[in-house]
Amino acid sequence: MLDDVLKEMRASADKSLESLRRDLVKVRTGRAHPSMLDGIRVDYYGASTPLSQMANINVPEPRMMTVKPWDKGQVKAVDKAIREGDLGLNPQVDGDVIRLPIPALTEERRKDLVKVIRKNGEECKVAIRKHRREALEMIDTFQKDGDVSEDDADRGRKKVEDLTSELVKQVDGVIASKEKDVMEV
């Protein structure tokens, strides 16, 4: 039973960590990365379609992305969607290819991004602590019902605390790595 509690906590916390990583991929580091455009949706013949499903996105240089819609008639719609995407990018249409120069980040903008990164990391830590509380409540319930002995419950609580510490260290590592990327000029 205690192993199931730990497995469930691990699975929930891993989902929180994966969510943090997905959120941090969207944070701009000054280098071009195709995932920067993941949130862009284009009005494609009346349907809101993710950009990645209707165009080829390439990174020919560290500070340049190219977007080539498969349907050449959608170049204007893609250009409009990128402009309205609130990414701070200024697309340049060149025939049937859209070039996206990635401007360098200012020091002030880098510091703002670090704050966003830390906020996301703290939200992930809060989620992990919530999973810890739920696991501890389950162990207490098992102990009250007589399903586990007091010694087993204490060992289970210690394992939950150790797992929480390990997960918080992982979050700190992910945050530190992303901060380093953002602050790198």
MARBA-3410 file (N, C-alpha, C, O; in Angstrom, 1 decimal):
185
0.8,-1.2,0.0,0.0,0.0,0.0,0.9,1.3,0.0,0.6,2.2,-0.7 ~ 1.9,1.3,0.8,2.7,2.5,0.9,3.5,2.7,-0.4,3.7,3.8,-0.8 ~ 3.9,1.6,-1.0,4.5,1.7,-2.3,3.6,2.3,-3.3,4.1,3.1,-4.2 ~ 2.4,2.0,-3.3,1.4,2.6,-4.2,1.3,4.1,-4.0,1.2,4.8,-5.0 ~ 1.3,4.5,-2.7,1.2,5.9,-2.4,2.4,6.6,-3.0,2.3,7.7,-3.6
3.6,6.0,-2.8,4.8,6.7,-3.3,4.8,6.7,-4.8,5.2,7.7,-5.4 ~ 4.3,5.6,-5.5,4.3,5.6,-7.0,3.3,6.7,-7.5,3.6,7.3,-8.5 ~ 2.2,6.8,-6.8,1.2,7.8,-7.2,1.8,9.2,-7.0,1.6,10.1,-7.9 ~ 2.5,9.4,-5.9,3.1,10.7,-5.7,4.1,11.0,-6.7,4.2,12.1,-7.3 ~ 5.0,10.0,-7.0,6.0,10.2,-8.0,5.4,10.5,-9.4,5.9,11.4,-10.1
4.4,9.8,-9.8,3.7,10.1,-11.1,3.1,11.5,-11.2,3.3,12.2,-12.2 ~ 2.5,11.9,-10.1,1.9,13.2,-10.1,2.9,14.3,-10.1,2.8,15.3,-10.9 ~ 4.0,14.1,-9.4,5.1,15.1,-9.3,5.8,15.1,-10.7,6.2,16.2,-11.1 ~ 6.0,14.0,-11.3,6.6,14.0,-12.6,5.8,14.8,-13.7,6.4,15.4,-14.5 ~ 4.5,14.7,-13.5,3.6,15.4,-14.4,3.8,16.9,-14.2,3.9,17.7,-15.1
4.0,17.3,-12.9,4.2,18.7,-12.6,5.5,19.2,-13.2,5.6,20.3,-13.7 ~ 6.6,18.4,-13.1,7.9,18.7,-13.6,7.8,18.8,-15.1,8.4,19.7,-15.7 ~ 7.1,17.9,-15.8,7.0,18.0,-17.2,6.3,19.2,-17.7,6.6,19.9,-18.7 ~ 5.3,19.6,-16.9,4.5,20.9,-17.2,5.5,22.1,-17.0,5.4,23.0,-17.9 ~ 6.3,22.1,-16.0,7.3,23.1,-15.8,8.2,23.2,-17.0,8.5,24.3,-17.6
8.7,22.1,-17.5,9.6,22.1,-18.6,9.0,22.6,-19.9,9.5,23.4,-20.6 ~ 7.7,22.2,-20.1,6.9,22.7,-21.2,6.8,24.2,-21.2,6.9,24.9,-22.2 ~ 6.5,24.7,-20.0,6.3,26.2,-19.8,7.6,26.9,-20.0,7.6,28.0,-20.6 ~ 8.7,26.3,-19.6,10.0,27.0,-19.7,10.5,27.0,-21.1,11.3,27.9,-21.5 ~ 10.1,26.1,-21.9,10.5,26.0,-23.3,10.0,27.3,-24.1,10.6,27.8,-25.0
8.8,27.7,-23.6,8.2,28.9,-24.3,8.9,30.2,-23.9,8.7,31.2,-24.6 ~ 9.7,30.2,-22.9,10.4,31.4,-22.5,11.6,31.6,-23.4,12.4,30.8,-23.6 ~ 11.6,32.8,-24.0,12.6,33.2,-25.0,14.0,33.3,-24.4,14.1,34.0,-23.3 ~ 15.0,32.7,-25.0,16.4,32.9,-24.5,17.2,33.7,-25.4,18.4,33.9,-25.1 ~ 16.7,34.3,-26.4,17.5,35.1,-27.3,17.9,34.3,-28.5,18.4,34.9,-29.5
17.8,33.0,-28.5,18.1,32.1,-29.6,16.8,31.6,-30.2,15.8,31.4,-29.5 ~ 16.8,31.4,-31.5,15.6,30.9,-32.2,15.4,29.5,-31.8,16.4,28.7,-31.8 ~ 14.2,29.1,-31.6,13.8,27.7,-31.3,12.4,27.5,-31.8,11.5,28.3,-31.5 ~ 12.1,26.5,-32.6,10.8,26.3,-33.2,9.7,26.2,-32.2,8.5,26.6,-32.5 ~ 9.9,25.8,-31.0,8.9,25.7,-30.0,8.4,27.0,-29.5,7.4,27.1,-28.8
9.1,28.1,-29.9,8.6,29.5,-29.5,7.3,29.7,-30.2,6.5,30.5,-29.7 ~ 7.0,29.1,-31.3,5.8,29.3,-32.1,4.7,28.3,-31.7,3.7,28.3,-32.4 ~ 4.9,27.5,-30.7,3.9,26.5,-30.3,2.5,27.0,-30.0,1.5,26.4,-30.3 ~ 2.5,28.2,-29.4,1.2,28.8,-29.0,0.5,29.5,-30.1,-0.6,30.0,-30.0 ~ 1.1,29.6,-31.3,0.5,30.4,-32.4,-0.5,29.5,-33.1,-0.2,28.4,-33.5
-1.7,30.1,-33.3,-2.8,29.4,-34.0,-3.2,30.3,-35.2,-3.4,31.5,-35.0 ~ -3.4,29.7,-36.3,-3.7,30.4,-37.5,-5.2,30.1,-38.0,-5.6,28.9,-37.9 ~ -5.9,31.1,-38.4,-7.2,30.9,-38.9,-7.1,30.3,-40.3,-6.8,31.0,-41.3 ~ -7.2,29.0,-40.4,-7.0,28.2,-41.6,-8.4,27.8,-42.2,-8.9,26.7,-41.8 ~ -8.9,28.5,-43.1,-10.2,28.3,-43.7,-11.3,28.1,-42.6,-12.1,27.2,-42.7
-11.3,29.0,-41.7,-12.3,29.0,-40.6,-12.0,28.2,-39.4,-12.7,28.2,-38.4 ~ -10.9,27.4,-39.4,-10.5,26.5,-38.3,-9.3,27.1,-37.7,-8.3,27.4,-38.4 ~ -9.2,27.2,-36.4,-8.0,27.6,-35.6,-7.1,26.5,-35.6,-7.3,25.5,-34.9 ~ -6.0,26.6,-36.3,-5.0,25.5,-36.5,-3.6,25.9,-36.0,-3.2,27.0,-36.2 ~ -3.0,25.0,-35.2,-1.6,25.3,-34.7,-0.7,25.5,-35.9,-0.8,24.8,-36.9
0.2,26.5,-35.8,1.1,26.8,-36.9,1.9,25.6,-37.3,2.2,25.4,-38.5 ~ 2.4,24.8,-36.4,3.2,23.6,-36.7,2.5,22.6,-37.6,3.2,21.8,-38.2 ~ 1.2,22.6,-37.6,0.4,21.7,-38.4,0.2,22.2,-39.8,-0.4,21.4,-40.6 ~ 0.6,23.4,-40.1,0.3,23.9,-41.5,1.5,24.6,-42.1,1.4,25.2,-43.2 ~ 2.7,24.5,-41.5,3.8,25.1,-42.0,5.1,24.4,-41.6,5.1,23.7,-40.6
6.1,24.6,-42.4,7.4,24.1,-42.0,8.2,25.1,-41.3,8.4,26.2,-41.8 ~ 8.7,24.9,-40.1,9.4,25.8,-39.3,10.9,25.4,-39.2,11.2,24.3,-38.8 ~ 11.8,26.3,-39.7,13.2,26.0,-39.6,14.0,27.0,-38.9,13.5,28.2,-38.7 ~ 15.2,26.7,-38.4,16.1,27.6,-37.8,17.4,27.6,-38.5,18.3,26.8,-38.1 ~ 17.6,28.4,-39.6,18.8,28.4,-40.3,20.0,29.1,-39.6,21.1,28.7,-39.8
19.7,30.0,-38.7,20.7,30.7,-37.9,20.2,30.8,-36.5,19.0,30.7,-36.2 ~ 21.1,31.1,-35.5,20.7,31.2,-34.1,19.7,32.3,-33.8,18.9,32.2,-32.9 ~ 19.7,33.3,-34.7,18.8,34.5,-34.4,17.8,34.6,-35.6,17.3,35.7,-35.8 ~ 17.5,33.6,-36.3,16.6,33.6,-37.4,15.8,32.4,-37.5,16.3,31.3,-37.4 ~ 14.5,32.5,-37.7,13.6,31.4,-38.0,12.9,31.6,-39.4,12.7,32.8,-39.7
12.6,30.6,-40.1,11.8,30.7,-41.3,10.6,29.8,-41.1,10.6,28.7,-40.6 ~ 9.5,30.4,-41.6,8.2,29.7,-41.6,7.7,29.6,-43.1,7.6,30.6,-43.7 ~ 7.5,28.4,-43.6,7.1,28.2,-44.9,5.7,27.4,-44.9,5.7,26.2,-44.8 ~ 4.6,28.1,-45.1,3.3,27.4,-45.1,3.2,26.5,-46.3,3.7,26.8,-47.4 ~ 2.6,25.3,-46.0,2.5,24.4,-47.1,1.5,24.9,-48.2,1.6,24.6,-49.3
0.5,25.6,-47.7,-0.5,26.2,-48.6,0.0,27.7,-48.9,-0.1,28.5,-48.0 ~ 0.5,28.0,-50.0,1.1,29.3,-50.3,0.1,30.4,-50.2,0.5,31.6,-50.0 ~ -1.2,30.1,-50.2,-2.2,31.1,-50.1,-2.4,31.6,-48.6,-3.2,32.5,-48.4 ~ -1.8,30.9,-47.7,-2.0,31.2,-46.3,-0.8,32.0,-45.7,-0.8,32.2,-44.5 ~ 0.1,32.5,-46.5,1.2,33.3,-46.1,0.7,34.5,-45.3,1.3,34.8,-44.2
-0.3,35.2,-45.8,-0.7,36.4,-45.1,-1.4,36.1,-43.8,-1.2,36.8,-42.8 ~ -2.1,35.0,-43.7,-2.8,34.6,-42.5,-1.8,34.2,-41.4,-1.9,34.5,-40.2 ~ -0.7,33.5,-41.8,0.4,33.1,-40.9,1.1,34.3,-40.4,1.4,34.5,-39.2 ~ 1.4,35.3,-41.3,2.0,36.5,-40.9,1.2,37.3,-39.9,1.7,37.7,-38.9 ~ -0.1,37.3,-40.1,-1.0,38.0,-39.2,-1.0,37.3,-37.8,-1.0,38.0,-36.8
-1.1,36.0,-37.8,-1.1,35.2,-36.6,0.2,35.4,-35.8,0.1,35.5,-34.5 ~ 1.3,35.5,-36.4,2.6,35.7,-35.7,2.6,37.1,-35.1,3.0,37.3,-34.0 ~ 2.2,38.1,-35.9,2.2,39.5,-35.4,1.3,39.6,-34.2,1.6,40.3,-33.2 ~ 0.1,38.9,-34.2,-0.8,39.0,-33.1,-0.5,38.1,-32.0,-1.1,38.1,-30.9 ~ 0.5,37.2,-32.2,0.9,36.2,-31.2,1.6,36.8,-29.9,1.9,36.0,-29.0
1.8,38.1,-29.9,2.4,38.7,-28.7,3.8,38.1,-28.3,4.0,37.9,-27.1 ~ 4.6,37.8,-29.3,5.9,37.3,-29.0,7.0,38.3,-29.2,8.2,38.0,-28.9 ~ 6.6,39.5,-29.6,7.6,40.5,-29.8,8.5,40.3,-31.1,9.6,40.8,-31.2 ~ 7.9,39.5,-32.0,8.6,39.2,-33.3,8.0,40.1,-34.4,6.8,40.3,-34.4 ~ 8.8,40.4,-35.4,8.3,41.2,-36.5,8.6,40.4,-37.8,9.7,40.4,-38.4
7.6,39.6,-38.2,7.8,38.8,-39.4,8.0,39.6,-40.7,7.4,40.6,-40.9 ~ 8.9,39.0,-41.5,9.1,39.7,-42.8,8.8,38.7,-43.9,9.4,37.6,-44.0 ~ 7.8,39.0,-44.7,7.3,38.1,-45.8,8.3,38.2,-47.0,8.5,39.3,-47.5 ~ 8.8,37.1,-47.5,9.7,37.1,-48.6,9.1,36.0,-49.6,9.6,34.8,-49.6 ~ 8.2,36.4,-50.4,7.6,35.4,-51.3,6.7,34.5,-50.6,5.7,34.9,-49.9
7.0,33.2,-50.6,6.2,32.2,-49.8,6.8,31.8,-48.5,6.4,30.8,-47.9 ~ 7.9,32.5,-48.1,8.6,32.2,-46.9,8.5,33.4,-46.0,8.6,34.6,-46.4 ~ 8.3,33.2,-44.7,8.2,34.2,-43.7,9.5,34.1,-42.8,9.8,33.1,-42.3 ~ 10.3,35.2,-42.8,11.5,35.2,-42.0,11.2,35.9,-40.7,10.5,36.9,-40.6 ~ 11.7,35.3,-39.6,11.5,35.8,-38.2,12.8,36.1,-37.6,13.4,35.2,-37.0
13.3,37.4,-37.7,14.5,37.7,-37.0,14.2,37.8,-35.5,13.2,38.3,-35.1 ~ 15.1,37.2,-34.7,14.9,37.1,-33.2,15.8,38.2,-32.6,17.0,38.1,-32.7 ~ 15.2,39.3,-32.1,16.0,40.4,-31.6,16.7,40.0,-30.3,16.2,39.1,-29.5 ~ 17.9,40.6,-30.0,18.6,40.3,-28.8,17.8,40.8,-27.6,17.1,41.8,-27.7 ~ 18.0,40.1,-26.5,17.3,40.5,-25.3,18.1,41.6,-24.5,19.3,41.5,-24.5
17.4,42.6,-24.0,18.0,43.6,-23.2,18.2,43.0,-21.8,17.6,42.0,-21.4 ~ 19.1,43.6,-21.0,19.4,43.2,-19.7,18.1,43.2,-18.8,17.8,42.3,-18.0 ~ 17.3,44.3,-19.0,16.1,44.4,-18.2,15.1,43.3,-18.5,14.5,42.7,-17.7 ~ 15.0,43.0,-19.8,14.1,41.9,-20.3,14.6,40.6,-19.8,13.7,39.7,-19.4 ~ 15.9,40.4,-19.7,16.4,39.1,-19.2,16.0,38.9,-17.7,15.7,37.9,-17.3
16.1,40.0,-17.0,15.8,39.9,-15.5,14.3,39.7,-15.4,13.9,38.9,-14.5 ~ 13.5,40.3,-16.2,12.0,40.0,-16.2,11.8,38.5,-16.5,10.9,37.9,-15.8 ~ 12.5,38.0,-17.5,12.3,36.6,-17.8,12.7,35.6,-16.7,12.1,34.6,-16.4 ~ 13.8,36.0,-16.0,14.2,35.2,-14.8,13.2,35.2,-13.7,12.9,34.2,-13.1 ~ 12.5,36.3,-13.5,11.4,36.4,-12.6,10.3,35.4,-13.0,9.7,34.7,-12.1
10.0,35.4,-14.3,8.9,34.5,-14.8,9.3,33.1,-14.6,8.5,32.2,-14.1 ~ 10.6,32.8,-14.8,11.1,31.4,-14.6,11.0,31.0,-13.2,10.5,29.9,-12.9 ~ 11.4,31.9,-12.3,11.3,31.6,-10.8,9.9,31.4,-10.4,9.6,30.5,-9.5 ~ 9.0,32.2,-10.9,7.5,32.1,-10.6,7.0,30.7,-11.0,6.3,30.0,-10.3 ~ 7.4,30.3,-12.2,6.9,29.0,-12.7,7.5,27.9,-11.9,6.8,26.9,-11.5
8.8,28.0,-11.5,9.4,27.0,-10.6,8.7,26.9,-9.2,8.5,25.8,-8.7 ~ 8.4,28.1,-8.7,7.7,28.1,-7.4,6.3,27.4,-7.5,5.9,26.7,-6.6 ~ 5.6,27.7,-8.6,4.3,27.0,-8.8,4.5,25.5,-8.8,3.6,24.8,-8.3 ~ 5.5,25.0,-9.5,5.8,23.6,-9.5,6.1,23.0,-8.2,5.6,22.0,-7.8 ~ 6.9,23.8,-7.4,7.2,23.4,-6.0,5.9,23.3,-5.2,5.8,22.4,-4.3
5.0,24.2,-5.3,3.8,24.2,-4.6,3.0,23.0,-5.0,2.4,22.3,-4.1 ~ 3.0,22.6,-6.2,2.3,21.4,-6.7,2.9,20.2,-6.1,2.2,19.3,-5.6 ~ 4.2,20.1,-6.0,4.9,19.0,-5.4,4.5,18.9,-3.9,4.3,17.8,-3.4 ~ 4.5,20.0,-3.2,4.1,20.0,-1.8,2.7,19.6,-1.6,2.4,18.9,-0.6 ~ 1.8,19.9,-2.5,0.4,19.5,-2.5,0.4,17.9,-2.6,-0.4,17.3,-1.9
1.2,17.4,-3.5,1.2,15.9,-3.7,1.8,15.3,-2.4,1.3,14.2,-2.0 ~ 2.7,15.9,-1.8,3.3,15.4,-0.5,2.2,15.4,0.6,2.1,14.4,1.2 ~ 1.5,16.5,0.7,0.4,16.5,1.7,-0.6,15.4,1.5,-1.0,14.7,2.4 ~ -1.0,15.2,0.2,-2.0,14.1,-0.1,-1.4,12.8,0.2,-2.1,11.9,0.8 ~ -0.1,12.5,0.0,0.5,11.2,0.3,0.5,11.0,1.8,0.2,9.9,2.3
0.9,12.1,2.5,0.9,11.9,4.0,-0.5,11.7,4.6,-0.6,10.9,5.5 ~ -1.5,12.3,4.0,-2.9,12.1,4.4,-3.3,10.7,4.2,-4.0,10.1,5.0 ~ -2.9,10.1,3.0,-3.2,8.7,2.7,-2.5,7.8,3.8,-3.2,6.8,4.2 ~ -1.3,8.0,4.1,-0.6,7.2,5.0,-1.3,7.3,6.4,-1.4,6.3,7.1 ~ -1.7,8.5,6.8,-2.4,8.6,8.1,-3.7,7.9,8.1,-4.0,7.2,9.1
-4.4,7.9,7.0,-5.6,7.2,6.9,-5.4,5.7,7.0,-6.1,5.0,7.7 ~ -4.4,5.2,6.3,-4.0,3.8,6.4,-3.7,3.4,7.8,-4.1,2.3,8.3 ~ -3.0,4.2,8.5,-2.6,3.9,9.9,-3.8,3.9,10.8,-3.9,3.0,11.6 ~ -4.7,4.9,10.6,-5.9,4.9,11.5,-6.8,3.7,11.2,-7.4,3.2,12.2 ~ -6.9,3.3,10.0,-7.7,2.1,9.6,-7.1,0.8,10.0,-7.7,-0.2,10.0
-5.8,0.9,10.5,-5.1,-0.3,10.9,-4.5,-1.1,9.7,-4.2,-2.3,9.9 ~ -4.5,-0.5,8.5,-3.9,-1.2,7.4,-2.4,-1.3,7.4,-1.8,-2.3,6.9 ~ -1.8,-0.4,8.1,-0.3,-0.4,8.2,0.1,-0.1,9.7,-0.7,0.6,10.4 ~ 1.2,-0.6,10.1,1.7,-0.4,11.5,2.2,1.0,11.6,2.5,1.7,10.6 ~ 2.4,1.4,12.9,3.0,2.7,13.1,4.4,2.8,12.6,4.8,3.9,12.0
5.2,1.8,12.7,6.6,1.8,12.2,6.6,1.9,10.6,7.4,2.7,10.1 ~ 5.7,1.2,10.0,5.6,1.2,8.5,5.2,2.6,8.1,5.6,3.2,7.1 ~ 4.2,3.2,8.8,3.7,4.5,8.5,4.8,5.6,8.6,5.0,6.4,7.8 ~ 5.6,5.4,9.7,6.8,6.4,9.9,7.8,6.2,8.8,8.3,7.2,8.2 ~ 8.1,5.0,8.4,9.0,4.8,7.2,8.4,5.4,5.9,9.2,6.0,5.2
7.1,5.2,5.7,6.5,5.8,4.6,6.5,7.3,4.6,6.8,7.9,3.5 ~ 6.3,7.9,5.7,6.4,9.3,5.8,7.8,9.8,5.5,8.0,10.8,4.8 ~ 8.8,9.1,6.0,10.2,9.5,5.7,10.5,9.4,4.2,11.2,10.2,3.6 ~ 10.0,8.3,3.6,10.2,8.1,2.1,9.5,9.3,1.3,10.1,9.8,0.4 ~ 8.3,9.7,1.8,7.6,10.8,1.1,8.4,12.1,1.3,8.6,12.8,0.3
9.0,12.3,2.4,9.8,13.5,2.6,11.1,13.5,1.8,11.4,14.5,1.2 ~ 11.7,12.3,1.7,12.9,12.2,0.9,12.6,12.4,-0.6,13.3,13.1,-1.3 ~ 11.5,11.8,-1.0,11.1,12.0,-2.4,10.8,13.5,-2.7,11.1,14.0,-3.8 ~ 10.1,14.1,-1.8,9.8,15.6,-2.0,11.1,16.4,-2.1,11.2,17.3,-3.0 ~ 12.1,16.1,-1.2,13.4,16.8,-1.3,14.0,16.6,-2.6,14.6,17.5,-3.2
14.0,15.3,-3.1,14.6,15.0,-4.4,14.0,15.8,-5.5,14.6,16.3,-6.4 ~ 12.6,15.8,-5.5,11.9,16.5,-6.6,12.1,18.0,-6.6,12.2,18.6,-7.6 ~ 12.2,18.6,-5.4,12.4,20.0,-5.2,13.8,20.4,-5.8,14.0,21.4,-6.5 ~ 14.8,19.5,-5.5,16.2,19.7,-6.1,16.1,19.6,-7.6,16.8,20.4,-8.3 ~ 15.3,18.7,-8.2,15.2,18.6,-9.6,14.6,19.9,-10.2,15.1,20.4,-11.2
13.6,20.4,-9.5,13.0,21.7,-10.0,14.0,22.8,-9.9,14.1,23.6,-10.9 ~ 14.8,22.9,-8.8,15.8,23.9,-8.7,16.9,23.8,-9.8,17.3,24.8,-10.4 ~ 17.2,22.5,-10.2,18.2,22.3,-11.3,17.6,22.8,-12.6,18.3,23.4,-13.4 ~ 16.3,22.5,-12.9,15.7,22.9,-14.1,15.7,24.5,-14.2,16.0,25.1,-15.2 ~ 15.3,25.1,-13.1,15.2,26.6,-13.0,16.6,27.2,-13.2,16.8,28.1,-14.0
17.6,26.6,-12.6,19.0,27.2,-12.7,19.5,27.1,-14.1,20.1,28.0,-14.6 ~ 19.2,26.0,-14.7,19.7,25.8,-16.1,19.0,26.8,-17.0,19.7,27.4,-17.9 ~ 17.7,27.0,-16.9,17.0,27.9,-17.8,17.5,29.4,-17.5,17.6,30.2,-18.4 ~ 17.7,29.7,-16.2,18.2,31.1,-15.8,19.5,31.3,-16.5,19.8,32.4,-17.0 ~ 20.4,30.3,-16.5,21.7,30.4,-17.1,21.5,30.7,-18.6,22.2,31.5,-19.2
20.6,30.0,-19.3,20.4,30.2,-20.7,19.9,31.6,-21.0,20.3,32.2,-21.9 ~ 19.0,32.1,-20.1,18.4,33.4,-20.4,19.5,34.5,-20.1,19.5,35.5,-20.9 ~ 20.2,34.4,-19.1,21.2,35.4,-18.8,22.5,35.4,-19.6,23.2,36.4,-19.6 ~ 22.6,34.3,-20.4,23.8,34.2,-21.3,23.6,35.2,-22.5,22.6,35.2,-23.1 ~ 24.6,36.0,-22.7,24.5,37.0,-23.8,25.0,36.5,-25.1,25.0,37.2,-26.1
END
